[in-house]
């Protein structure tokens, strides 16, 4: 299964949720790309962020690591902790898994394929 393409992104965690999209490029077992989403923090507001990710697809498992980020729009100062995301790959058009950041905050995420990019 090749994960290259555009994906809708949603993540739920204790303090809020994220909504946006991802563009991923897979070459062999290596994967890289960008997540762009608005993070909604309950009782605080929201901010828009872009995260560069890279990782590996090994058998039917995806492991993505956040490498760097840029806050695009925020009404308050943002100190973001990069996530590791792990998912089992069983559906070519859907990726479900969990995330954990540097502060051990966990979430559940879902990526739904919007389009396939031809390489």
MIKOLKOL-913861 format. One record per residue (C-alpha): residue number from 1; residue in three letters; x, y, z. Coordinates in steps of 0.05 Angstrom, whole numbers. Last residue first. Example, Ala and Ser with C-alpha at 12.3 -4.5 7.8 and 13.67 -1.06 7.14 Angstrom:
<pt><num>2</num><residu>SER</residu><px>273</px><py>-21</py><pz>143</pz></pt>
<pt><num>1</num><residu>ALA</residu><px>246</px><py>-90</py><pz>156</pz></pt>
This chain:
<pt><num>119</num><residu>UNK</residu><px>102</px><py>206</py><pz>-175</pz></pt>
<pt><num>118</num><residu>UNK</residu><px>27</px><py>208</py><pz>-181</pz></pt>
<pt><num>117</num><residu>UNK</residu><px>-9</px><py>239</py><pz>-122</pz></pt>
<pt><num>116</num><residu>UNK</residu><px>-70</px><py>200</py><pz>-97</pz></pt>
<pt><num>115</num><residu>UNK</residu><px>-128</px><py>240</py><pz>-71</pz></pt>
<pt><num>114</num><residu>UNK</residu><px>-170</px><py>255</py><pz>-9</pz></pt>
<pt><num>113</num><residu>UNK</residu><px>-147</px><py>196</py><pz>34</pz></pt>
<pt><num>112</num><residu>UNK</residu><px>-173</px><py>197</py><pz>105</pz></pt>
<pt><num>111</num><residu>UNK</residu><px>-124</px><py>207</py><pz>163</pz></pt>
<pt><num>110</num><residu>UNK</residu><px>-148</px><py>193</py><pz>234</pz></pt>
<pt><num>109</num><residu>UNK</residu><px>-115</px><py>209</py><pz>300</pz></pt>
<pt><num>108</num><residu>UNK</residu><px>-120</px><py>188</py><pz>373</pz></pt>
<pt><num>107</num><residu>UNK</residu><px>-83</px><py>227</py><pz>426</pz></pt>
<pt><num>106</num><residu>UNK</residu><px>-31</px><py>221</py><pz>480</pz></pt>
<pt><num>105</num><residu>UNK</residu><px>6</px><py>272</py><pz>523</pz></pt>
<pt><num>104</num><residu>UNK</residu><px>73</px><py>241</py><pz>543</pz></pt>
<pt><num>103</num><residu>UNK</residu><px>106</px><py>311</py><pz>549</pz></pt>
<pt><num>102</num><residu>UNK</residu><px>149</px><py>298</py><pz>487</pz></pt>
<pt><num>101</num><residu>UNK</residu><px>87</px><py>280</py><pz>447</pz></pt>
<pt><num>100</num><residu>UNK</residu><px>46</px><py>216</py><pz>438</pz></pt>
<pt><num>99</num><residu>UNK</residu><px>2</px><py>197</py><pz>380</pz></pt>
<pt><num>98</num><residu>UNK</residu><px>-47</px><py>142</py><pz>365</pz></pt>
<pt><num>97</num><residu>UNK</residu><px>-72</px><py>108</py><pz>303</pz></pt>
<pt><num>96</num><residu>UNK</residu><px>-121</px><py>106</py><pz>246</pz></pt>
<pt><num>95</num><residu>UNK</residu><px>-101</px><py>110</py><pz>172</pz></pt>
<pt><num>94</num><residu>UNK</residu><px>-157</px><py>108</py><pz>120</pz></pt>
<pt><num>93</num><residu>UNK</residu><px>-158</px><py>101</py><pz>44</pz></pt>
<pt><num>92</num><residu>UNK</residu><px>-115</px><py>39</py><pz>34</pz></pt>
<pt><num>91</num><residu>UNK</residu><px>-147</px><py>4</py><pz>95</pz></pt>
<pt><num>90</num><residu>UNK</residu><px>-107</px><py>-41</py><pz>142</pz></pt>
<pt><num>89</num><residu>UNK</residu><px>-47</px><py>1</py><pz>160</pz></pt>
<pt><num>88</num><residu>UNK</residu><px>-35</px><py>0</py><pz>236</pz></pt>
<pt><num>87</num><residu>UNK</residu><px>-16</px><py>68</py><pz>262</pz></pt>
<pt><num>86</num><residu>UNK</residu><px>39</px><py>103</py><pz>302</pz></pt>
<pt><num>85</num><residu>UNK</residu><px>47</px><py>178</py><pz>310</pz></pt>
<pt><num>84</num><residu>UNK</residu><px>106</px><py>211</py><pz>346</pz></pt>
<pt><num>83</num><residu>UNK</residu><px>89</px><py>282</py><pz>365</pz></pt>
<pt><num>82</num><residu>UNK</residu><px>126</px><py>348</py><pz>368</pz></pt>
<pt><num>81</num><residu>UNK</residu><px>113</px><py>392</py><pz>429</pz></pt>
<pt><num>80</num><residu>UNK</residu><px>88</px><py>462</py><pz>412</pz></pt>
<pt><num>79</num><residu>UNK</residu><px>103</px><py>525</py><pz>451</pz></pt>
<pt><num>78</num><residu>UNK</residu><px>51</px><py>574</py><pz>426</pz></pt>
<pt><num>77</num><residu>UNK</residu><px>44</px><py>647</py><pz>446</pz></pt>
<pt><num>76</num><residu>UNK</residu><px>-27</px><py>673</py><pz>438</pz></pt>
<pt><num>75</num><residu>UNK</residu><px>-72</px><py>695</py><pz>380</pz></pt>
<pt><num>74</num><residu>UNK</residu><px>-38</px><py>643</py><pz>335</pz></pt>
<pt><num>73</num><residu>UNK</residu><px>-28</px><py>639</py><pz>259</pz></pt>
<pt><num>72</num><residu>UNK</residu><px>25</px><py>601</py><pz>219</pz></pt>
<pt><num>71</num><residu>UNK</residu><px>63</px><py>568</py><pz>275</pz></pt>
<pt><num>70</num><residu>UNK</residu><px>120</px><py>531</py><pz>242</pz></pt>
<pt><num>69</num><residu>UNK</residu><px>142</px><py>461</py><pz>260</pz></pt>
<pt><num>68</num><residu>UNK</residu><px>200</px><py>413</py><pz>257</pz></pt>
<pt><num>67</num><residu>UNK</residu><px>215</px><py>338</py><pz>255</pz></pt>
<pt><num>66</num><residu>UNK</residu><px>149</px><py>306</py><pz>276</pz></pt>
<pt><num>65</num><residu>UNK</residu><px>157</px><py>231</py><pz>274</pz></pt>
<pt><num>64</num><residu>UNK</residu><px>114</px><py>182</py><pz>235</pz></pt>
<pt><num>63</num><residu>UNK</residu><px>112</px><py>107</py><pz>245</pz></pt>
<pt><num>62</num><residu>UNK</residu><px>64</px><py>69</py><pz>198</pz></pt>
<pt><num>61</num><residu>UNK</residu><px>52</px><py>-5</py><pz>208</pz></pt>
<pt><num>60</num><residu>UNK</residu><px>30</px><py>-58</py><pz>158</pz></pt>
<pt><num>59</num><residu>UNK</residu><px>99</px><py>-84</py><pz>138</pz></pt>
<pt><num>58</num><residu>UNK</residu><px>145</px><py>-27</py><pz>159</pz></pt>
<pt><num>57</num><residu>UNK</residu><px>125</px><py>42</py><pz>134</pz></pt>
<pt><num>56</num><residu>UNK</residu><px>176</px><py>91</py><pz>160</pz></pt>
<pt><num>55</num><residu>UNK</residu><px>181</px><py>162</py><pz>183</pz></pt>
<pt><num>54</num><residu>UNK</residu><px>183</px><py>235</py><pz>167</pz></pt>
<pt><num>53</num><residu>UNK</residu><px>142</px><py>295</py><pz>187</pz></pt>
<pt><num>52</num><residu>UNK</residu><px>144</px><py>370</py><pz>175</pz></pt>
<pt><num>51</num><residu>UNK</residu><px>91</px><py>406</py><pz>217</pz></pt>
<pt><num>50</num><residu>UNK</residu><px>49</px><py>466</py><pz>198</pz></pt>
<pt><num>49</num><residu>UNK</residu><px>8</px><py>502</py><pz>251</pz></pt>
<pt><num>48</num><residu>UNK</residu><px>-56</px><py>543</py><pz>257</pz></pt>
<pt><num>47</num><residu>UNK</residu><px>-78</px><py>564</py><pz>327</pz></pt>
<pt><num>46</num><residu>UNK</residu><px>-140</px><py>556</py><pz>369</pz></pt>
<pt><num>45</num><residu>UNK</residu><px>-174</px><py>582</py><pz>431</pz></pt>
<pt><num>44</num><residu>UNK</residu><px>-159</px><py>574</py><pz>505</pz></pt>
<pt><num>43</num><residu>UNK</residu><px>-218</px><py>542</py><pz>541</pz></pt>
<pt><num>42</num><residu>UNK</residu><px>-212</px><py>477</py><pz>501</pz></pt>
<pt><num>41</num><residu>UNK</residu><px>-151</px><py>479</py><pz>455</pz></pt>
<pt><num>40</num><residu>UNK</residu><px>-168</px><py>476</py><pz>381</pz></pt>
<pt><num>39</num><residu>UNK</residu><px>-108</px><py>460</py><pz>337</pz></pt>
<pt><num>38</num><residu>UNK</residu><px>-116</px><py>483</py><pz>265</pz></pt>
<pt><num>37</num><residu>UNK</residu><px>-80</px><py>438</py><pz>216</pz></pt>
<pt><num>36</num><residu>UNK</residu><px>-24</px><py>431</py><pz>166</pz></pt>
<pt><num>35</num><residu>UNK</residu><px>13</px><py>365</py><pz>165</pz></pt>
<pt><num>34</num><residu>UNK</residu><px>73</px><py>360</py><pz>119</pz></pt>
<pt><num>33</num><residu>UNK</residu><px>109</px><py>302</py><pz>86</pz></pt>
<pt><num>32</num><residu>UNK</residu><px>157</px><py>245</py><pz>91</pz></pt>
<pt><num>31</num><residu>UNK</residu><px>154</px><py>170</py><pz>83</pz></pt>
<pt><num>30</num><residu>UNK</residu><px>209</px><py>118</py><pz>76</pz></pt>
<pt><num>29</num><residu>UNK</residu><px>193</px><py>44</py><pz>64</pz></pt>
<pt><num>28</num><residu>UNK</residu><px>200</px><py>49</py><pz>-11</pz></pt>
<pt><num>27</num><residu>UNK</residu><px>188</px><py>122</py><pz>-29</pz></pt>
<pt><num>26</num><residu>UNK</residu><px>126</px><py>150</py><pz>5</pz></pt>
<pt><num>25</num><residu>UNK</residu><px>104</px><py>222</py><pz>-2</pz></pt>
<pt><num>24</num><residu>UNK</residu><px>51</px><py>251</py><pz>44</pz></pt>
<pt><num>23</num><residu>UNK</residu><px>9</px><py>314</py><pz>41</pz></pt>
<pt><num>22</num><residu>UNK</residu><px>-32</px><py>323</py><pz>105</pz></pt>
<pt><num>21</num><residu>UNK</residu><px>-96</px><py>360</py><pz>121</pz></pt>
<pt><num>20</num><residu>UNK</residu><px>-132</px><py>398</py><pz>175</pz></pt>
<pt><num>19</num><residu>UNK</residu><px>-169</px><py>389</py><pz>240</pz></pt>
<pt><num>18</num><residu>UNK</residu><px>-139</px><py>383</py><pz>310</pz></pt>
<pt><num>17</num><residu>UNK</residu><px>-174</px><py>369</py><pz>377</pz></pt>
<pt><num>16</num><residu>UNK</residu><px>-177</px><py>391</py><pz>449</pz></pt>
<pt><num>15</num><residu>UNK</residu><px>-145</px><py>384</py><pz>518</pz></pt>
<pt><num>14</num><residu>UNK</residu><px>-154</px><py>308</py><pz>526</pz></pt>
<pt><num>13</num><residu>UNK</residu><px>-135</px><py>291</py><pz>454</pz></pt>
<pt><num>12</num><residu>UNK</residu><px>-172</px><py>282</py><pz>388</pz></pt>
<pt><num>11</num><residu>UNK</residu><px>-139</px><py>284</py><pz>320</pz></pt>
<pt><num>10</num><residu>UNK</residu><px>-167</px><py>296</py><pz>250</pz></pt>
<pt><num>9</num><residu>UNK</residu><px>-129</px><py>298</py><pz>184</pz></pt>
<pt><num>8</num><residu>UNK</residu><px>-156</px><py>297</py><pz>112</pz></pt>
<pt><num>7</num><residu>UNK</residu><px>-104</px><py>264</py><pz>67</pz></pt>
<pt><num>6</num><residu>UNK</residu><px>-68</px><py>283</py><pz>3</pz></pt>
<pt><num>5</num><residu>UNK</residu><px>-24</px><py>231</py><pz>-32</pz></pt>
<pt><num>4</num><residu>UNK</residu><px>32</px><py>181</py><pz>-25</pz></pt>
<pt><num>3</num><residu>UNK</residu><px>11</px><py>127</py><pz>23</pz></pt>
<pt><num>2</num><residu>UNK</residu><px>29</px><py>67</py><pz>-21</pz></pt>
<pt><num>1</num><residu>UNK</residu><px>0</px><py>0</py><pz>0</pz></pt>
